Amino acid sequence: MTGTETKARPAEAKVEHFDVLIAGAGISGVGAAYHMKTQCPGKSYVVLEKLESFGGTWLWHKYPGIRSDSDLYTFGYRFKPWTGTPIATAEEIRNYMGEVIEENDLGQHIRYGHQILSAEWSSKDSLWTLKVRRAETDEVLTFTCNFLWMCQGYYNYTKPYTPDWPDMDKFKGQIIHPQLWPDDIDLKGKKVVCIGSGATTATVVPAIAGEVEHITVLQRSPTYFIPGRNENEMVTELEKIGIDWDTIHRIARQKVLFDQHDFTRRCLEETDEVTQELLEGVKAFLGEDYPIDKHFTPRYRPWRQRIAFVPDGDLFQGIASGKASVVTDEIERFTENGILTKGGQELEADIVITATGFNLSVLGDIPFTVDNKPVDFSDTVTYRGMMFTGVPNMAWVFGYFRASWTLRVDLMGDFITRLLKHMDEKGVTQVRVKLREEDKDMEILPWIDPEDFNPGYLMRSMHLLPKRGSKYIWQHTQDYWNEKEEIPNIDLDSEEFDYSGQKAKTPETADA
């Protein structure tokens, strides 16, 4: 070029269209992509992920020791056997997901660094239009799709929950939330206080106990844990005698699922016995003289909040060794040198870790509109925790609290692909869920019954979530054992499904 040529004007950004758009490339989105590829091979689809790679929570969280708190035989997908230990690290889980992507050639369908800014539905066009920011160029792109499959999880990753305690600004040390763990932190020889009592605390504390001078767990109230060996003895025996992994995987999943279902039943029907069993598991590591009643006996019955598995009892081993200790008390205020409890004890600290939970994000906090009207999801009623009244051609993957999240990914993969094929068979372009005539007078209730399950992040955000109805199909029951039979047998022509938008006939279909 001489420098005198007239440069061509940049072409306007084109609109990319797909039959199905999947939001998120975490455990749900990768599973959804697999089901699209295998069950709807004739449909186009794309996965948009705002992070730089796949993995979701297993990519975002960088805190020491991050691992699953449920078994991988059920957390792994049903279509790919998990061959490692029952409790796995974030790296192991991402490696497993990477194999799923590579083995099924899903990578070509995933766009990383693509953040959804808005989603607008047009009934006239039977189309979702999404504005999407591409991180690499900061340009805003436009995507359209016929069906929107929301797989973005339920964390607000960038804004974790930290209570506003008095005088936090006076503390001379460092305050860290595990969700925003810094790369350059130096823990060696430091006094650390970890505020919290849940799965994150149970992960971080044993992971850093050997490096710090001492770590104190400061909890307002205790949590239930299940300590045990990070091994499934039945799997080990089956492998030893030469059973193939597909068979082992199928048997292990079924056994774990049965045990989980039975354990949940026992928590409701045999509460005292289960409580005693859980406390005995802790006592086996800490001994008869440790104040179990004060530090590890919750005020609620088992399974009203999630119960984390503690592999090899590593949290309790750290306490027994003296490298970690537990204080059960409330925070009065921060001091220059640490934390003063309401009981009058000052806990010295160089670093305070606030393992105090997360803020819930409803559908990625993306603004949705339907026919130019903003959608307030708290005004909708959920259909089995998957779809919402008044919001067409969209589903949200929300997993289980008492069982592995991924179990619902597979169930919903079957359901959504079956629904898409059913719409094609009917020659329609739109599907909504609506209350039936018999539902007109049913009671409308919060998303979940707090008497059944009541962790802080749900209670803080209940006002943002869709509602449930008093009738069964308008609830997310959290009951995999029944849903695995019910969801595959949903009658897609039943009254709650409202189909519309006839497809334009092509010459081929007109002659059919």
C-alpha positions in Angstrom: 0.0 0.0 0.0 1.2 3.5 -0.8 -0.8 5.1 1.9 -3.1 6.9 -0.5 -5.6 4.2 -1.0 -9.1 4.7 0.4 -9.6 2.2 3.2 -12.8 0.2 3.1 -15.3 1.1 5.8 -15.5 -1.6 8.5 -18.5 -3.8 7.9 -21.2 -3.6 10.5 -21.0 -6.3 13.1 -23.0 -9.2 11.9 -25.7 -10.9 13.9 -24.9 -14.5 14.7 -27.9 -16.9 15.0 -28.1 -20.3 16.7 -30.9 -22.6 17.4 -29.8 -22.8 21.0 -27.6 -20.5 23.0 -26.0 -21.9 26.2 -24.9 -19.4 28.9 -21.9 -20.6 30.8 -19.1 -23.2 30.3 -19.1 -24.6 33.8 -20.2 -28.0 34.8 -23.8 -27.3 33.6 -22.9 -25.6 30.3 -20.4 -28.3 29.3 -23.0 -31.0 30.1 -25.7 -29.0 28.1 -23.3 -28.8 25.1 -22.8 -32.6 25.2 -26.5 -33.2 25.3 -27.1 -30.9 22.3 -24.4 -32.6 20.3 -25.6 -36.1 21.0 -29.4 -35.6 21.2 -30.0 -32.8 18.8 -27.3 -33.2 16.2 -29.2 -31.3 13.6 -29.4 -28.1 15.6 -26.9 -25.3 15.8 -25.7 -24.2 19.3 -23.1 -22.0 20.9 -21.8 -21.7 24.5 -20.9 -18.2 25.7 -18.6 -18.1 28.7 -17.4 -14.8 30.2 -14.3 -16.2 31.8 -11.1 -17.1 29.9 -11.7 -20.8 30.0 -14.2 -23.5 31.0 -14.8 -24.7 34.6 -17.0 -22.0 36.2 -16.6 -22.3 39.9 -13.7 -24.7 39.5 -11.8 -22.1 37.5 -12.8 -19.0 39.4 -12.0 -20.1 42.9 -8.2 -20.2 43.7 -8.2 -20.6 47.5 -5.9 -23.3 48.9 -7.2 -26.9 48.9 -10.4 -26.2 46.9 -12.2 -29.4 46.3 -15.6 -30.9 45.9 -17.8 -31.4 48.9 -19.8 -34.2 47.3 -18.7 -37.5 45.7 -17.5 -37.4 42.1 -19.2 -40.7 41.2 -22.4 -38.7 41.1 -20.9 -35.2 40.5 -19.3 -36.6 37.3 -21.6 -36.9 34.3 -23.5 -40.1 33.8 -22.0 -40.5 30.3 -18.3 -40.4 31.5 -17.1 -42.6 34.3 -15.2 -40.9 37.1 -12.1 -43.0 37.9 -10.4 -41.0 40.7 -11.1 -40.6 44.4 -14.6 -39.7 45.6 -13.6 -36.2 46.7 -11.5 -34.4 44.1 -9.6 -31.1 43.7 -10.6 -28.3 41.4 -7.7 -29.1 39.1 -8.9 -32.8 38.8 -12.4 -31.7 38.1 -11.3 -29.3 35.4 -9.1 -32.0 33.8 -12.2 -34.2 33.7 -14.2 -31.5 32.1 -11.4 -30.8 29.6 -11.6 -34.5 28.6 -15.3 -34.2 28.0 -14.8 -31.2 25.8 -12.0 -32.8 23.8 -13.5 -36.3 23.5 -16.7 -34.8 22.1 -15.2 -32.0 20.1 -17.2 -29.4 22.1 -14.5 -26.7 22.0 -15.5 -25.5 18.6 -18.9 -24.5 20.0 -17.5 -22.5 23.0 -16.7 -18.8 22.9 -14.6 -17.7 25.9 -14.4 -14.1 27.1 -18.0 -13.4 26.0 -20.2 -11.8 28.7 -24.0 -11.6 28.2 -25.1 -8.0 28.9 -28.9 -8.3 28.1 -31.5 -10.7 26.7 -34.6 -9.6 24.9 -37.4 -11.9 23.7 -39.7 -11.0 20.8 -42.9 -13.1 20.5 -43.4 -11.6 17.0 -40.1 -13.1 15.8 -39.9 -16.1 18.2 -36.4 -15.0 19.0 -34.1 -14.1 21.8 -31.6 -11.2 21.0 -28.6 -11.0 23.3 -26.0 -8.2 23.6 -22.6 -9.7 24.4 -19.4 -8.1 25.3 -16.3 -9.7 23.9 -13.4 -9.2 26.4 -10.6 -9.5 23.8 -11.8 -6.4 21.8 -14.3 -4.9 24.2 -16.8 -4.8 21.4 -20.5 -5.5 21.9 -21.8 -8.3 19.7 -25.3 -9.4 18.9 -26.4 -13.0 19.0 -29.9 -14.4 18.4 -31.3 -17.8 19.3 -34.6 -19.7 19.3 -34.0 -21.2 22.8 -31.9 -19.9 25.7 -30.4 -22.5 28.1 -29.1 -20.7 31.2 -26.2 -22.6 32.8 -24.4 -19.8 34.5 -24.7 -21.1 38.0 -25.9 -19.1 41.0 -22.9 -17.4 42.5 -22.1 -13.7 42.2 -18.4 -14.4 41.7 -17.0 -10.9 42.0 -19.0 -9.8 45.0 -18.9 -12.3 47.8 -20.8 -11.9 51.0 -18.9 -10.3 53.9 -20.7 -8.9 56.8 -19.9 -5.3 57.8 -18.4 -5.7 61.3 -17.6 -2.7 63.4 -14.0 -1.3 63.1 -12.9 -3.5 60.2 -11.0 -0.4 58.9 -8.9 -0.3 62.1 -7.5 -3.8 61.6 -3.8 -3.5 60.5 -3.6 -6.9 58.9 -5.1 -8.3 55.7 -8.7 -9.3 55.2 -9.3 -11.9 52.5 -12.5 -13.5 51.2 -11.7 -17.0 49.7 -13.7 -16.1 46.6 -11.2 -13.4 45.8 -8.0 -15.2 46.9 -4.9 -13.2 46.0 -2.0 -14.8 44.1 0.7 -13.1 46.1 -0.4 -13.9 49.7 2.3 -15.0 52.1 1.0 -17.2 54.8 4.2 -18.6 56.2 4.4 -18.2 60.0 1.3 -16.0 60.2 -1.5 -15.9 62.7 -4.7 -16.5 60.9 -8.4 -16.3 61.9 -10.9 -17.9 59.5 -14.4 -16.7 60.1 -17.0 -19.3 59.1 -18.1 -22.8 59.7 -19.0 -24.3 56.3 -17.4 -26.3 53.5 -15.0 -23.5 52.6 -13.6 -23.3 56.1 -13.3 -27.1 56.2 -11.3 -26.8 53.0 -9.1 -23.8 53.6 -8.1 -24.6 57.2 -6.4 -28.0 56.7 -4.9 -26.8 53.5 -2.9 -23.9 55.2 -2.6 -25.3 58.7 0.9 -26.7 58.0 2.1 -23.3 56.7 0.8 -20.8 59.2 1.9 -20.3 62.8 -1.6 -21.0 63.9 -5.1 -20.8 62.5 -8.3 -20.2 64.5 -11.7 -21.0 63.2 -14.1 -18.4 64.5 -17.7 -19.5 64.1 -21.0 -18.0 65.2 -22.6 -21.4 65.3 -21.5 -25.0 64.4 -22.1 -27.0 61.2 -22.5 -30.7 60.6 -19.7 -32.5 58.8 -19.2 -36.1 57.6 -15.6 -37.2 58.1 -14.4 -40.3 56.4 -11.8 -41.9 54.1 -11.5 -40.4 50.7 -12.1 -43.8 49.2 -15.1 -45.8 48.1 -14.2 -49.3 49.3 -16.8 -51.0 47.0 -15.2 -49.3 44.0 -11.8 -50.4 45.1 -12.9 -54.0 45.4 -14.7 -54.0 42.1 -11.6 -52.6 40.4 -9.4 -55.1 42.1 -11.4 -58.1 40.7 -11.3 -56.7 37.2 -14.7 -55.2 36.7 -14.8 -52.7 33.8 -15.1 -49.0 34.7 -18.4 -48.5 32.9 -20.0 -51.1 35.2 -18.2 -49.8 38.3 -19.4 -46.3 37.5 -23.0 -47.4 37.1 -23.0 -49.4 40.3 -21.1 -46.8 42.3 -23.5 -44.0 41.2 -26.6 -46.1 42.0 -25.2 -47.1 45.5 -24.2 -43.5 46.3 -27.6 -42.2 45.2 -29.4 -44.7 47.3 -27.3 -44.0 50.3 -27.9 -40.2 49.9 -31.6 -40.7 49.5 -31.8 -42.9 52.6 -29.6 -40.5 54.6 -32.0 -37.6 53.7 -34.9 -39.7 54.8 -33.2 -40.6 58.1 -32.4 -37.0 58.8 -36.2 -36.3 58.8 -37.4 -39.5 60.4 -34.5 -40.5 62.6 -33.1 -37.1 63.5 -31.7 -37.9 66.9 -30.0 -41.1 65.7 -28.4 -39.3 62.7 -27.3 -36.4 64.8 -25.5 -38.8 67.2 -23.9 -40.6 64.3 -22.5 -37.4 62.9 -21.2 -36.2 66.2 -19.6 -39.6 66.9 -17.7 -39.2 63.6 -16.2 -36.0 64.8 -15.5 -37.4 68.2 -13.5 -40.2 66.7 -10.9 -37.7 65.6 -11.0 -35.2 68.5 -11.5 -37.6 71.4 -14.0 -37.8 74.3 -12.6 -34.8 76.2 -13.0 -32.3 73.3 -16.0 -29.9 73.7 -18.0 -31.4 70.8 -21.3 -30.0 72.2 -20.0 -26.4 72.0 -18.1 -26.4 68.8 -19.6 -29.1 66.6 -23.2 -29.6 67.6 -25.5 -27.4 65.4 -28.8 -25.9 66.6 -30.6 -27.3 63.6 -31.4 -30.8 62.5 -29.1 -32.5 59.9 -29.6 -31.4 56.3 -31.4 -28.1 56.9 -28.1 -26.8 55.6 -25.6 -28.6 53.4 -23.3 -31.2 55.0 -19.8 -31.2 53.7 -17.7 -34.4 53.5 -14.3 -34.0 55.2 -11.9 -36.4 53.5 -9.8 -38.3 55.9 -11.0 -36.0 58.6 -8.3 -33.5 57.7 -10.0 -30.6 59.4 -10.2 -32.5 62.7 -6.7 -33.8 62.4 -5.5 -30.2 62.2 -7.4 -29.3 65.4 -6.2 -32.5 67.2 -2.6 -31.6 66.3 -2.9 -28.1 67.8 -2.2 -26.3 64.5 -5.8 -25.2 64.4 -8.4 -24.3 67.1 -12.0 -23.4 67.2 -13.8 -20.5 68.9 -17.6 -20.4 68.9 -18.7 -16.9 69.6 -19.9 -13.8 67.8 -17.8 -10.8 66.7 -18.0 -7.7 68.8 -15.6 -5.7 66.7 -12.3 -5.7 64.9 -9.2 -4.3 66.7 -5.9 -3.2 65.4 -4.4 -6.6 66.1 -7.3 -8.9 65.4 -10.9 -9.6 66.5 -12.7 -9.0 69.8 -15.5 -11.5 70.4 -18.7 -10.7 72.3 -17.4 -13.2 75.0 -14.5 -10.8 75.6 -11.7 -12.9 73.9 -9.3 -11.1 71.6 -8.1 -13.2 68.7 -4.8 -12.0 67.4 -4.3 -12.2 63.6 -2.1 -11.1 60.8 -4.6 -12.3 58.3 -8.4 -12.7 58.6 -10.1 -15.0 56.1 -13.8 -14.3 55.7 -15.3 -17.7 54.7 -18.7 -16.1 55.2 -20.5 -17.3 52.1 -21.5 -15.8 48.8 -24.2 -13.7 47.3 -26.7 -15.4 45.1 -27.0 -14.3 41.4 -30.3 -15.0 39.8 -29.7 -15.9 36.1 -26.4 -14.1 36.1 -28.1 -10.8 37.1 -28.7 -10.3 33.4 -31.5 -7.9 32.5 -34.2 -9.8 30.7 -37.2 -8.4 28.7 -40.1 -10.2 27.2 -41.8 -8.1 24.4 -40.2 -5.0 25.7 -41.3 -5.5 29.3 -38.6 -6.1 32.0 -38.8 -9.5 33.6 -38.8 -9.6 37.4 -38.1 -13.3 38.2 -39.5 -12.9 41.7 -42.9 -12.3 40.1 -42.7 -15.6 38.2 -43.6 -19.1 39.4 -41.1 -21.9 38.7 -42.0 -25.0 36.8 -40.1 -27.8 38.6 -37.2 -25.4 39.1 -36.5 -25.4 35.4 -38.8 -22.9 33.6 -40.7 -19.8 34.6 -44.2 -18.6 34.0 -44.2 -15.7 31.4 -40.7 -16.4 30.1 -40.8 -18.3 26.8 -38.2 -20.6 25.3 -35.8 -20.5 28.2 -34.7 -22.9 30.9 -32.4 -22.5 33.9 -30.2 -25.3 35.3 -30.4 -25.2 39.1 -29.1 -28.3 40.7 -29.5 -30.1 44.0 -28.5 -29.1 47.4 -28.6 -32.6 48.9 -27.2 -34.4 46.0 -24.6 -33.6 43.3 -25.5 -30.6 41.1 -24.6 -32.5 37.9 -27.3 -35.1 38.4 -29.8 -32.4 37.3 -27.6 -31.3 34.4 -28.1 -34.7 32.9 -31.8 -34.9 33.7 -32.4 -31.4 32.2 -30.3 -32.3 29.2 -32.7 -35.1 28.4 -35.8 -32.9 29.1 -34.7 -29.8 27.1 -33.6 -31.8 24.0 -36.8 -33.8 24.2 -38.8 -30.5 24.4 -36.9 -29.0 21.4 -37.7 -32.1 19.3 -41.3 -32.0 20.4 -41.6 -28.4 19.3 -40.3 -29.4 15.9 -42.7 -32.3 15.6 -45.6 -29.9 16.5 -44.3 -27.3 14.0 -44.2 -24.5 16.6 -41.6 -22.0 17.6 -42.6 -21.0 21.1 -43.2 -22.7 24.4 -44.2 -21.2 27.7 -45.3 -22.7 31.0 -48.5 -21.4 32.5 -50.6 -22.1 35.5 -53.4 -24.6 34.8 -57.0 -24.0 35.6 -56.6 -26.1 38.7 -53.7 -24.0 39.8 -55.6 -20.7 39.8 -56.2 -20.6 43.6 -53.1 -22.4 44.8 -50.9 -20.8 47.4 -47.8 -19.0 46.1 -44.8 -19.4 48.3 -41.1 -18.6 48.5 -38.7 -20.6 46.2 -37.9 -23.0 49.0 -39.3 -23.9 52.4 -36.9 -22.6 55.1 -38.1 -25.3 57.4 -36.6 -27.8 54.8 -33.4 -26.0 53.8 -32.2 -22.6 55.0 -28.6 -21.6 54.3 -27.8 -18.0 54.7 -27.2 -17.2 51.0 -30.7 -18.5 50.2 -32.4 -16.7 53.0 -30.7 -13.4 52.1 -31.8 -13.7 48.5 -35.2 -15.3 48.7 -36.9 -12.1 47.6 -35.0 -12.2 44.3 -35.9 -15.8 43.4 -38.9 -17.1 41.5 -41.8 -18.3 43.6 -43.0 -21.9 44.0 -46.6 -23.0 44.1 -48.1 -25.3 46.7 -48.7 -27.9 44.0 -45.9 -30.3 43.2 -45.1 -29.4 39.6 -44.6 -25.7 40.6 -41.7 -26.5 42.9 -38.0 -27.4 42.8 -38.4 -30.4 45.1 -34.7 -31.1 45.5 -35.6 -34.7 45.3 -33.4 -36.4 42.7 -34.6 -39.9 43.7 -38.1 -39.1 42.5 -37.2 -36.6 39.7 -35.1 -39.2 37.9 -38.3 -41.1 37.3 -40.7 -38.1 36.9 -38.8 -35.8 34.6 -38.2 -38.3 31.8 -42.0 -39.1 31.8 -43.3 -35.5 31.7 -46.2 -35.3 29.3 -45.1 -32.4 27.0 -48.7 -32.0 25.8 -50.1 -31.5 29.3 -52.0 -28.3 30.2 -49.0 -26.4 31.7 -47.2 -26.2 28.3 -48.5 -23.5 26.0 -47.2 -23.8 22.5 -47.6 -21.1 19.8 -45.9 -19.6 16.7 -46.4 -21.9 13.8 -43.2 -22.5 11.8 -43.2 -21.2 8.2 -43.5 -24.2 5.9 -40.6 -24.8 3.5 -41.2 -26.4 0.1 -40.2 -29.8 1.6 -42.6 -29.6 4.5 -45.4 -28.2 2.3 -45.2 -31.4 0.2 -45.1 -33.7 3.1 
